[in-house]
């Protein structure tokens, strides 16, 4: 199993953590944007299932 040869500094660790958090924020914004587009009917470029049961009732 691979192990690090030297201890990672607090600065490097914090930098990695901040980068990871920033990626999560961007992904959340994209997901919210796509959700809003689907709900408003402006969605383009992807296909999502529509229940036929709801439209017939």
Secondary structure, DSSP 8 states (H G I E B T S, - for coil): ----SS---HHHHHHHHHHHHHHHHHHHHHHHHHHHHHHHT---S------HHHHH-
